[in-house]
Amino acid sequence: MIIRVEDLRKTFRAPDGSAHEVLRIGRLEIPDGAQWVITGQSGSGKTTFLNVLGGIVSPDAGRVVIGDTDVTVLPEAKRDRFRARHLGYVFQTFNLLDGFDALENVLVAMLFGGGVDRDRANRLLDRVGLSDRKGYRPSELSVGQQQRVAIARALANDPQVILADEPTGNVDPTTGETIIALLKEVCAEKNRTLILVTHQPQVVASFPDVMDLSKLQN
């Protein structure tokens, strides 16, 4: 899915009531199957940009077209369905359900996509190296293992686009390298688009295509 961004604007209100514009992007096209890392200064709008792409945050102006769908004009319910079926999101804080084990966290994600496929959920957890941890709840897993569950969940509905927000921000460097390699590998296998936000120089250095969001603003 080609992603097109046109005249994107997003402003937030500061506690004192003043307006703070975090996004001002004229035009951007992300090719199908691209693996891009997004960097930029703190406060440059990296996470906001990812959330706008994913339909989690609505822009004040502009368009985000993913494939043939203008995500920005979809009603909330349709936007949620589109995201569940076509986008996978790896959150920095994982957002796993504490009351469910690893396998159940992946199965729950499938409820909002194309339907529950227990065999696929098991294969995904095998793929991310958690074949012996499927029955463990998040509190019983290490931070790195929780991130692997989050990756398996993001892949649950075989999305065309993977969005990852600081996926190595809470893990040690060695685990981080493994997570980045895993994301790249699974996306390359089926020509999926990967858009990853990071502030870590070693992660940036591992991607050939780097977009500095603070320089893109206009």
Legacy VTK file of the C-alpha trace (Angstrom):
# vtk DataFile Version 3.0
C-alpha trace
ASCII
DATASET POLYDATA
POINTS 218 float
0.000 0.000 0.000
1.424 3.356 -1.043
0.924 6.018 1.652
0.356 9.612 0.551
0.365 12.587 2.894
-0.890 15.964 1.675
-0.922 19.325 3.489
-1.007 17.719 6.927
-1.502 19.979 9.949
-1.916 19.167 13.638
-1.981 21.600 16.549
-2.338 20.888 20.269
-3.250 23.271 23.069
-0.663 23.800 25.798
-1.790 23.980 29.468
-1.630 27.776 29.288
-4.023 27.756 26.343
-1.469 28.622 23.690
-1.464 26.727 20.393
1.470 24.416 19.617
1.708 23.191 16.036
3.406 19.796 15.974
2.853 18.798 12.337
3.109 20.806 9.123
3.903 18.517 6.221
3.202 19.599 2.655
3.562 16.406 0.657
5.066 12.999 1.316
4.812 9.625 -0.393
5.922 6.376 1.201
6.336 3.598 -1.387
4.760 0.176 -1.024
7.126 -2.160 0.813
9.343 0.648 2.095
11.215 0.326 5.371
11.537 3.823 6.770
12.813 5.051 10.088
11.520 8.407 11.331
13.739 10.478 13.566
13.831 14.077 14.736
14.303 16.269 17.751
12.231 15.734 20.864
8.860 17.378 20.349
9.123 17.311 16.555
5.899 15.326 16.301
7.213 11.825 15.541
4.654 9.915 17.606
1.858 12.275 16.562
2.745 11.673 12.912
2.638 7.912 13.434
-0.707 8.195 15.226
-2.135 10.287 12.382
-0.957 7.709 9.841
-2.615 5.012 11.923
-5.892 6.859 12.267
-5.532 7.095 16.045
-5.277 10.901 15.961
-7.182 13.040 13.454
-5.311 15.924 11.791
-6.670 19.461 11.809
-6.184 19.645 8.048
-4.814 17.598 5.194
-5.106 14.028 4.005
-3.571 10.633 4.673
-4.340 8.212 1.843
-3.340 4.578 2.389
-3.781 2.556 -0.757
-7.080 3.845 -2.133
-8.501 4.906 1.239
-8.452 8.431 2.631
-8.173 7.579 6.293
-8.793 11.154 7.406
-12.391 11.260 6.137
-13.517 7.920 7.549
-15.985 7.957 10.464
-14.398 6.661 13.668
-15.944 3.179 13.468
-14.843 2.656 9.857
-11.407 4.059 10.655
-11.053 1.541 13.502
-12.033 -1.329 11.189
-9.604 -0.168 8.513
-6.788 0.016 11.051
-7.579 -3.445 12.433
-7.543 -5.049 8.992
-4.735 -3.215 7.232
-2.391 -1.698 9.854
-0.345 -3.266 12.613
0.800 -1.024 15.462
3.669 -1.748 17.851
3.366 0.624 20.798
6.306 1.756 22.902
4.425 0.815 26.074
3.205 -2.479 24.516
-0.473 -1.983 25.599
-0.904 -5.686 26.318
-3.974 -6.877 28.226
-2.755 -7.873 31.692
-5.590 -10.330 32.314
-4.796 -12.375 29.199
-1.861 -14.597 28.362
0.389 -14.122 25.329
-1.713 -16.281 23.018
-4.947 -14.616 24.121
-3.480 -11.150 23.478
-2.876 -12.144 19.864
-6.292 -13.791 19.526
-8.058 -10.685 20.860
-6.416 -8.597 18.129
-7.826 -11.027 15.563
-11.359 -10.378 16.792
-11.152 -6.901 15.256
-9.642 -8.060 11.967
-10.485 -10.890 9.626
-11.461 -13.400 12.290
-9.780 -15.578 14.899
-7.200 -18.051 13.603
-5.694 -19.932 16.531
-3.165 -21.770 14.372
-1.867 -18.501 12.931
-1.641 -16.975 16.426
0.432 -19.923 17.578
2.697 -19.670 14.531
3.264 -15.965 15.128
4.325 -16.550 18.720
6.611 -19.345 17.541
8.065 -16.927 14.998
8.897 -14.286 17.604
10.549 -16.896 19.833
7.823 -17.383 22.416
6.766 -20.967 21.741
7.335 -21.796 25.408
5.666 -18.655 26.791
2.227 -18.703 25.143
0.396 -19.328 28.409
2.258 -16.585 30.315
0.598 -13.295 31.193
2.456 -10.010 30.567
3.456 -9.690 34.236
5.177 -13.078 33.970
7.235 -12.080 30.943
10.397 -10.011 30.638
10.196 -6.608 28.971
11.757 -8.015 25.803
9.280 -10.894 25.769
6.377 -8.491 26.196
7.607 -6.549 23.170
7.708 -9.778 21.167
4.079 -10.457 22.093
3.268 -6.920 20.945
4.933 -7.635 17.589
3.019 -10.891 17.178
-0.196 -9.020 17.976
0.628 -6.320 15.414
1.043 -9.049 12.784
-2.125 -10.883 13.822
-4.268 -9.778 10.880
-1.493 -9.899 8.261
-1.450 -6.094 7.814
0.007 -4.358 4.792
1.586 -1.636 6.925
3.424 -1.939 10.261
3.792 1.188 12.413
6.241 0.940 15.314
6.691 3.650 17.933
10.061 3.393 19.712
9.882 -0.450 19.714
13.325 -0.701 21.339
12.867 2.129 23.826
12.319 -0.148 26.826
14.741 -2.967 26.102
18.506 -3.477 26.282
20.609 -2.908 23.131
21.024 -6.616 22.325
17.293 -7.296 22.585
16.668 -4.127 20.611
18.819 -5.348 17.720
16.886 -8.621 17.683
13.536 -6.809 17.636
14.567 -4.531 14.754
15.902 -7.491 12.762
12.660 -9.385 13.358
10.476 -6.472 12.226
12.548 -5.983 9.082
12.516 -9.681 8.264
8.776 -10.268 8.615
7.991 -7.139 6.590
10.434 -8.018 3.803
9.003 -11.521 3.411
5.630 -10.235 2.177
6.704 -6.788 0.970
4.963 -5.074 3.881
5.632 -1.412 4.597
7.458 -0.663 7.855
7.464 2.834 9.383
9.397 3.015 12.625
9.902 5.945 14.980
13.050 6.071 17.090
15.476 8.436 18.772
18.222 5.825 19.096
21.223 6.406 16.770
22.036 2.692 16.480
18.533 1.966 15.188
18.661 4.880 12.751
21.999 3.619 11.431
20.482 0.223 10.613
17.984 1.675 8.102
18.942 2.877 4.621
15.911 5.190 4.400
15.804 7.813 7.161
13.356 10.703 7.412
14.136 13.508 9.847
10.667 14.818 10.673
11.972 18.073 12.113
13.527 18.886 8.711
10.425 17.851 6.800
8.144 20.383 8.526
7.382 23.411 6.379
LINES 1 219
218 0 1 2 3 4 5 6 7 8 9 10 11 12 13 14 15 16 17 18 19 20 21 22 23 24 25 26 27 28 29 30 31 32 33 34 35 36 37 38 39 40 41 42 43 44 45 46 47 48 49 50 51 52 53 54 55 56 57 58 59 60 61 62 63 64 65 66 67 68 69 70 71 72 73 74 75 76 77 78 79 80 81 82 83 84 85 86 87 88 89 90 91 92 93 94 95 96 97 98 99 100 101 102 103 104 105 106 107 108 109 110 111 112 113 114 115 116 117 118 119 120 121 122 123 124 125 126 127 128 129 130 131 132 133 134 135 136 137 138 139 140 141 142 143 144 145 146 147 148 149 150 151 152 153 154 155 156 157 158 159 160 161 162 163 164 165 166 167 168 169 170 171 172 173 174 175 176 177 178 179 180 181 182 183 184 185 186 187 188 189 190 191 192 193 194 195 196 197 198 199 200 201 202 203 204 205 206 207 208 209 210 211 212 213 214 215 216 217
